[in-house]
Amino acid sequence: MLSGMPRAPKASSSGARDVCLFRYHSPLNRVNWGGRATSLALAGIVESTGRRVTQTIGAQHIINQVSKLDRILDYSKVDEFADVIVRGGDLDNEHTSGLRRQLESVDELIVNGEGDFILTERLTLFRTLGVMRAAQLMGKPVHLLNTMLSYGHPELRNDETEAAAIAAIGGVLPGCASIMYRDPGSLALHQEMFPDLAATWQPDALFSWADQARTSLADRRAFDIFNEGVPLDVQRLLESDRPYVILSGSSLDVPEEAPTMTARVAELVEGLHARCLATVFVRSADPDDAWRKFLPPLEFEITSVKIPLAAAARLLWNSSVMISGRYHPSILASLGGTPFALMASNSHKTQTLGEVIPFPVRIPELPFFHELESVEPLLGFVDNAIAGGKRLRRGIRKQAASNGERVSAAIRSVLA
């Protein structure tokens, strides 16, 4: 194991601590709604502690290859990768030297873990661990916040890969100043794997946006600042009082063929139309484009994930129900009181969200549409959610707001 001499944190000219936020998404480097929203929310909480986010590391150093060491996954080389970032050498290049400059210029590294700590073959996890270890070698406090720890999808699990990932994570986490998961399932798994290493869990940072939700019909107009990028027919739907249901994708890998999905979505849409509910399919992340080819013709859909978050939020907040395998978009919907039904994803995230924001008409996580046997549970959920009316929606908003206050206070306490 490599080791480094701790350096005393430097103070900025304003007296605030300068922070590098790792995994900060923007439409310029990562377009999915969830990543953009939760990283913005976390940055806001961090700055409320008196810190300044002066550096951000986004998708260009997470999704893309940055050295020869991360061309082929080998979790045993995390320390070697970190050493290249810190000290340079034969593998040093503009990407690793850029990471070095960013880490050198700040007092702390705050890692927005999100869904990266899935125990599968993930070069993004390798890079995350390498940057965390590099910061530790440079004597920078490292806070791992807003993160999940999960096994992968049951069909993709591999004992050897999991063991290598656990060993790599176990080599980095003890050097963290704090570890905060975003759901109880992740904390339970951490305690099973690393019983001697302190950690906590709090709701996702995105809940801190609860006070920004707006659902008034009087505020919903076509061609206003909150509808940029939204197709005109969806803008007209928003300004009307016609109820609608949001459908979106899942983080599951897309199969080559999925005829069952087309049939199940068609059945669901038919059932919703029989209830006088419009259906809007939204692409909340890039992979949803791959799912789109299996959908039947739909009355309304959002054609781009690049629309501003304000428009995405308005669409979710004013829907009657959301149905998807998407974690953060479901949280974003809940801020406006929208009930959501969760379908399978690439990890336990959609299973545990029900523990973080429970409401009385919830149903167990269902398989995604390509493996779903019947849409009746979904239609039953929609009926119960709509029957719950304003009282149910107020309860969901209240729980979301409570989660927001809780996670904000917890992060401020950790960073005090």
N, C-alpha and C positions, 0 to 999 in steps of 0.2 A: 504494500500500500504506500502510495506517495504521501509525503507530508510537506507542509509549508509553514513558515513562521508567520503567525498572525501579525497584522499591521493595525495600528491604532486608526480608527475611523477619522477622516478629516472632516472639518466643518466647512460648509459653504459660506460664501460672503454674507448670506442672509441669516446664517445660524441654523438653517434647516439641513436635514440629512438628505443627500442626493441619492436617489434610488434608480436602479435599472430594473425595469419590469420585463421579465422574460415571459413570452407568449402573450404579446399584445397584438391583437388583430385589428386591421383596418380594411376598408374596401380596396385599398391599394395592394394589400399583400395576402388577404384571406377574406373571402366574401361571405362566408356563412353567417347567418344572423346570430346564432348562439355564441360563437367565438367572439364576434365583434362586441356583442352586448355585455357579456360577462367580464371581458377584459376591461372595457370602459368602466363598468360598475366597480370592479376591484380597484382600478386606478383612482377612482374618486374617493373610495374609502381610505386608501393609502395616503392620499394627499390631505384628507381630513385629520390625519395624525400630526400634521405639520411638516411632513416630508415633501420632497419635490421629486416627481418622476422626470428625470433629466435624460434618461436613456431608455429605449424600448428595443426589444428583440422580437421580431415577428416571424412570419412564415418563411422568409428568405433564408433564415438560419435554422429552421425547424423542419420544414417540409423538404427543402432542397439539400443536396449533398454539399458539404463544406470542406471536406478533405478526403484523402485517399483512405483514411481509416473508417469512414462511414459509407463506403461504397457497398460493402458486403457486411451484413450484421454479424458482429462478434461482441457480445456483452462483456467478455473478459478484457476488452481493450478500452474500456471507459477511462481508466486512469491514464493510459497512453494518449488518448485523445485530449484529455484535460491538460496533460503536460505540454502537448503541442500548442494549445491555446495560450498557456502561461509563458512558456519559454521559447516558443518557436522551434526551428529546426528544419530537418529535411522536408517535412510535410507542411511547413508554414506557408501560407498564401494570403491573399487579400481577405478571404473570408475569416480565417482563424485570427489573423492580425487585427481585423476589424472587431472581432469579439473581444480580443485582449484589450484594445483601446477603450471599448465601452466599459468593461469591468474595471479597468484601472481608474476610470474617471468618476466612479461612484463610491459611496460608503457602504451600500448594501445591495444584495440581489434578492428581489422578491419574485418567486416563481409562481405563476398562475398555472397550477398543475392541470386543471380541467380534466379531460378524459384521456390524458396521455399515459397514465400508469396502468395500462392494460397488459397483462402478462402474456404477450404474444410476440411475434416477430415484428418489432416496430423500430425502425431507424429513428423515428422522432423521439422515442423514449431514450434511445442511446445518446442522441444529441443533447437532450434535456439533462440527462445525468452527467454528461461530459462538461457542460457549461456550469452546472451546479458544483461539480468537483473542482473545476478551474477556479471558481470564485472562492471556494474554501481554501485552496492552495495559496490564493492571493491574500488571505486573511480577511475576507469580506464575510460578514454575517449573511447567512442564506436562510430565508423563510420560505417554506413550501406551504402555500395556501390554496384554498379553493380547488382541492384536487380529489380525484377518485383513485382507488386502488381496487382492481378487479381482475378476475379471470376473464378470458375471452369467451366468445360464443362457444357453447359446448361442442359443436361439430368441428371447431378449429383448435381445440386445446391440444397441447403437446407437452408431455412431462419434461422432456429435456430442455425445451425452450423456456418453460416456466421456471425451472430450476436455475437456469442461467440468468434470467431476468430478476428473479428474487435475490440471487447473490449480488448482482450489480446494484440493485436498489439498496440492499442491506449494507453495501460498502459506502454509500453516499449519505443515506439518511442520518446516521449518527453524527455527522458533522453539521447538521442543520440547527439553527437557533430555535426554530419552531416548526411544527408539522400540524397542519389543520386540514382535515378532510371535509368533504362537502356532503357526506351522507353517513348514516350509522353503519351501513354494510361495509363501507371502506374501512372505517375504524375497527370494526370487528375482525376483518381480514388482517389488518395491520397488527392487531394484538395477538392474533394467531401466529403470524410470521415473525414478528419482532416484539416479543412480550416484554422485553426489558427497555424498550424505547418509548418514551412518553409521546403521546399524540392526543389530539382532540378532534371533534367534528362539530361543524356548524353548517347551517343551510348555505346554499350557493350565494355568492356575492351578488348575483343578478337580482335577488330579492330586495336589495337596497334601493332599487328603482321604484318600489311600490308607490311612493308618493307622486310619481310622475304620470300615473295612469289617468287617462281621460276617456270617458265613454258617453259623453252627452251627444245626443242626436243633433242638437242645435249647432254643435261645432263641426259636424261632418259635412264638408262641402267639396264638390269637385273643383279641380284646378286651384287648390290651395297649397300652402307650403308643406303640408303633411301627406300629399299624394304624389309627389314627384316619382316618376317611374312606374306608377300603377296604371295598368290599362284602363282606358276610359270606361269600359263596361263595368269594371270592378269599382271605379270611382262612383259611378251612378248607383251601384248596389250599396255602397257605403253611405251615400247621402239619403237613401231611401230608408224606410222602416221594415224592409223585407228581411226576415231572419235568415241566417246562412250558417253553414257548418264548414269549418276549415279541415281539409285533408292535407297531409304532407308525408314525406318519406321516412326513411329509417337509415341508421348508420350501418346496417347490415350490408355485406357485399351483395351485389346484384347478380342473380343467376343468369346464365345464357338464355334460358327460356323460362317463362313464368305465365303460362296461359291461365292458371288458376287465379292469378292476380286480376287479370282483366275481367274475369267472370265475377269475382267477389266484389270488386269496386263497382261494377255495373249494378250488381244487386243492391249494394249499399246506397248508391245514388238514386236508384229507383225507389227504394224505401224512404229516403229523405224527401224526394220530390212528392211522394204520396202524403207526406206530412207537411207539405207546402214549405219546405226548407230548400234554399238554394245551396249549391255545393261549390266551394272555391278550392282548387288545388294550388298550393303554394310551394315554390322551390325555395326552401329555407337554407339549403346547403347544396354545393356542387353535385354530389352524388344523386340528388333527386332528379337530375336530368336523365340519368340512366333508368330510374324507375318509371319516368314519364312514358317511355315507349310501350309499357304494358297497360297503360290506362285506356279506358274507353273514351269516346268524345265527351267533353265536359262543357257545361254552360259557361263557367268562369274559370280563369286560372291566372296566376301571376307568372309571368314568363321569365323573370330574371331574379336571381338572388341578390343583385347589386342595388336594389332599391334602398333608399335611406332607411335607417332603423325606425325613424319616426313614423314612416308610412307603414312599415311592417308591424310595428306595435299597434297602431290604430286599427289595422285590419284584424289582428288577433284579439285585441281588447273588446271589439264590438261584435265578435262572432258569438253565436249561441253555444257552440261546442267546438272543441278541437280534437281531431283524431289523427294520431301519428305515432312514429317511433322516435320522435325527436325530443331530447331532454330540455335543452335551454329554450327553444320556442314554446314548449309547454309551460315552463316557468314564466316566460314573458307573457303568455296568454293569461296565466293565473293572476297577474298583477291587476288586470282589469276585471277579475271575477269570473273569467271564462272557465267552465269545467272542461277537463281534458280526459280522454281515454288513451292510455298508453299501450303501444304494441311493442313487439320485441325489437331489441337493438343489439349492438355488438358487445354488450357488457351488462352488468347488473344495474346500470344507472336508471333505467326506466322502471325496474322493479322497486327500487328503494325510494323513488321520488314520492310514492304514495305515503311513505312514512314521514316525509319532510313536510308535505302539505296535504294532509288527509281531508277528505270531505265525504259526506254520508252516502253519495250515490256511486262511489268508486267501484270499478270492477277489476278483477285480477288482470295482470298483463296478458295480452293475447298474442298469438303468433302474428307476424306481419302478413299482409294480404296474400302473398304467394303461397303461404302454408296454412291459411285460415280455412277452417272447415265450414263455418257459417257466420253470417253477418248479424244474426239475431241478437247476440249479446251486445253488439254495438248499437243496434237500433233500440234495444231496451235501455241502454245507458242514455242515449239521446232523449228518449221519452221521459226518463226519470229526471234528467238534468233540466230539461225545459219545464217539467212540472214543479221543480224546486224554485223556479222563478227568481225574483229579486232577492229573496231571503237567502237562497243558496249562494248567489253571486256575492252578496254582502259578506257572507261567511268566508268565502274563498279569498276575497280581497283582504279581510281582516287577518286571516292566517298568513297571507303573503306579506302583509305589512309587519306583522309580528316577527316573521322570519327575517325580514330586512333589518329591523331594529336589533335583533339578536346577533346576526352575523356582523353588522357594523360595529356593535359594542365589543364583540369578541376580538375582532381584528385590531381595533384600537387598543385593547388591553394587551394583546400579544406584542404589539409594536411600541408600547409605552416606554 
